[in-house]
Amino acid sequence: MQNESASPSPVNARRHHVKDYVRWSDVDVSGIIRWGIYVRFVEMAETELFRAAGFPYATLWDRLDIWLPRVQFHLDYRNPARLDELLDIEIWVGRIGRSSIRLEFLVKKPGGDLAAEGYLVIVSIDRKNAKSVDVPKPLLDALAPYTSTSPRPSPTTSPRPSPPKGGEGA
């Protein structure tokens, strides 16, 4: 496994890269990667992204007193990866909500062909009662270089337009 951080992308987010080979246990009888194996590749990239941001999972839980369970995994299969191909898993933070983090990923084959793409959503929960909590500020700050959009809406931004005044438009 190889790790590297790329330079900032056009959307001002650094993308983290992890490389690993498609192994014998990853493929079916035809030598093509099994669909479920992508979960392992993405989990590895997620773990290394957090390590690169200064929050390795081995210490994150105790430092921030949260858990980050995975609540959604979406994969679009594009092109079959084969036994012994060195895949490049590119991962970055697509969005940070109040309590959730959406990680975007691309899995590329040698030569740059896209094998798969998708996203993973994790949620910050309190370790004592398993209720969602705000993503801790130290984690927000650490993930900021890897985030392609602003971490949270500005408190002054209203999500909906104000209702019409004096019955206008009714």
Secondary structure per residue as TSV (DSSP state, phi and psi in degrees):
chain	resnum	aa	ss	phi	psi
A	1	M	-	360.0	135.9
A	2	Q	E	-123.5	141.2
A	3	N	E	-118.9	145.7
A	4	E	E	-160.1	149.9
A	5	S	E	-106.2	134.9
A	6	A	-	-88.1	167.4
A	7	S	-	-72.8	162.9
A	8	P	-	-56.6	141.4
A	9	S	-	-85.1	175.1
A	10	P	T	-58.3	-22.5
A	11	V	T	-95.0	21.0
A	12	N	S	63.7	25.1
A	13	A	-	-116.3	131.9
A	14	R	-	-75.6	138.7
A	15	R	-	-110.1	132.9
A	16	H	E	-92.6	139.5
A	17	H	E	-119.3	137.8
A	18	V	E	-130.6	136.9
A	19	K	E	-117.4	139.5
A	20	D	E	-156.2	156.3
A	21	Y	E	-87.2	148.3
A	22	V	-	-73.9	120.9
A	23	R	-	-98.9	166.4
A	24	W	G	-53.9	-42.6
A	25	S	G	-72.4	-8.5
A	26	D	G	-89.0	-12.3
A	27	V	B	-113.2	160.1
A	28	D	-	-90.7	-172.6
A	29	V	T	-62.1	-24.0
A	30	S	T	-85.1	-2.8
A	31	G	S	85.5	9.6
A	32	I	B	-100.3	139.8
A	33	I	B	-56.9	138.5
A	34	R	-	-77.7	144.0
A	35	W	T	-52.9	-48.1
A	36	G	T	-64.6	-17.2
A	37	I	H	-67.4	-25.2
A	38	Y	H	-59.5	-27.8
A	39	V	H	-59.9	-43.4
A	40	R	H	-61.6	-45.4
A	41	F	H	-62.5	-43.8
A	42	V	H	-68.5	-40.7
A	43	E	H	-61.6	-39.8
A	44	M	H	-63.0	-44.2
A	45	A	H	-65.4	-40.9
A	46	E	H	-58.9	-48.1
A	47	T	H	-59.3	-44.0
A	48	E	H	-72.6	-31.0
A	49	L	H	-62.1	-47.1
A	50	F	H	-64.7	-37.6
A	51	R	H	-62.5	-45.8
A	52	A	H	-62.3	-31.3
A	53	A	T	-80.6	-2.1
A	54	G	T	93.9	10.1
A	55	F	-	-127.2	70.6
A	56	P	-	-60.8	141.1
A	57	Y	H	-57.3	-26.6
A	58	A	H	-62.7	-25.2
A	59	T	H	-119.4	-16.8
A	60	L	H	-55.9	-46.4
A	61	W	H	-58.4	-47.6
A	62	D	H	-72.3	-38.5
A	63	R	H	-65.2	-38.4
A	64	L	H	-108.5	-7.2
A	65	D	T	55.4	43.8
A	66	I	E	-135.5	167.0
A	67	W	E	-116.0	158.1
A	68	L	-	-128.3	70.1
A	69	P	-	-67.1	149.2
A	70	R	E	-83.2	127.9
A	71	V	E	-114.4	-13.6
A	72	Q	E	-154.5	140.4
A	73	F	E	-138.4	122.5
A	74	H	E	-123.5	131.7
A	75	L	E	-133.8	129.2
A	76	D	E	-109.0	113.5
A	77	Y	E	-79.7	124.3
A	78	R	-	-112.3	-40.0
A	79	N	S	-157.9	128.5
A	80	P	-	-64.6	131.2
A	81	A	-	-89.3	149.2
A	82	R	B	-121.6	163.1
A	83	L	T	-47.8	131.5
A	84	D	T	73.3	8.4
A	85	E	-	-76.2	139.7
A	86	L	E	-87.8	110.8
A	87	L	E	-93.3	145.5
A	88	D	E	-109.1	114.2
A	89	I	E	-100.8	116.4
A	90	E	E	-106.1	128.1
A	91	I	E	-137.3	145.0
A	92	W	E	-155.5	169.5
A	93	V	E	-89.2	115.4
A	94	G	E	-80.8	-33.4
A	95	R	E	-165.1	143.6
A	96	I	E	-122.2	121.6
A	97	G	-	-95.7	-162.6
A	98	R	S	-61.5	-48.9
A	99	S	S	-123.8	-3.2
A	100	S	E	-115.8	155.1
A	101	I	E	-129.7	125.5
A	102	R	E	-105.3	117.7
A	103	L	E	-99.5	126.9
A	104	E	E	-98.1	148.0
A	105	F	E	-146.7	153.6
A	106	L	E	-127.8	141.2
A	107	V	E	-118.1	116.8
A	108	K	E	-113.5	144.0
A	109	K	-	-86.6	167.7
A	110	P	T	-55.5	136.9
A	111	G	T	91.9	-8.2
A	112	G	S	94.5	-3.5
A	113	D	-	-62.8	139.8
A	114	L	E	-79.5	122.2
A	115	A	E	-89.9	-40.8
A	116	A	E	-161.1	160.0
A	117	E	E	-150.2	160.0
A	118	G	E	170.2	-156.8
A	119	Y	E	-151.6	162.0
A	120	L	E	-133.8	134.9
A	121	V	E	-115.0	128.9
A	122	I	E	-120.3	153.2
A	123	V	E	-126.6	136.6
A	124	S	-	-80.7	119.5
A	125	I	E	-127.8	151.3
A	126	D	E	-67.8	135.6
A	127	R	T	-70.9	-22.8
A	128	K	T	-83.7	-41.6
A	129	N	T	-120.5	2.0
A	130	A	-	60.4	24.3
A	131	K	-	-92.0	146.8
A	132	S	B	-64.8	143.5
A	133	V	-	-134.5	162.2
A	134	D	-	-58.0	144.6
A	135	V	-	-62.0	124.3
A	136	P	-	-59.5	141.9
A	137	K	H	-55.9	-42.2
A	138	P	H	-58.5	-34.7
A	139	L	H	-73.3	-40.8
A	140	L	H	-55.7	-48.0
A	141	D	H	-63.4	-41.1
A	142	A	H	-68.0	-33.7
A	143	L	H	-87.2	-10.2
A	144	A	G	-51.5	-44.1
A	145	P	G	-64.6	-20.8
A	146	Y	G	-99.1	5.8
A	147	T	B	-99.9	127.6
A	148	S	S	-86.6	-12.5
A	149	T	S	-132.0	168.5
A	150	S	-	-62.3	141.0
A	151	P	S	-58.7	-40.3
A	152	R	S	-144.4	151.0
A	153	P	-	-62.6	148.0
A	154	S	-	-63.8	140.4
A	155	P	T	-61.6	-20.9
A	156	T	T	-86.9	-9.0
A	157	T	-	-84.6	125.1
A	158	S	-	-91.6	129.8
A	159	P	S	-69.7	-23.1
A	160	R	S	-127.3	151.0
A	161	P	-	-67.1	153.7
A	162	S	-	-67.6	148.2
A	163	P	-	-65.1	153.4
A	164	P	-	-61.0	146.9
A	165	K	G	-86.9	144.1
A	166	G	G	58.2	32.4
A	167	G	G	77.5	8.7
A	168	E	T	-63.9	140.4
A	169	G	T	78.5	4.4
A	170	A	-	-83.6	360.0
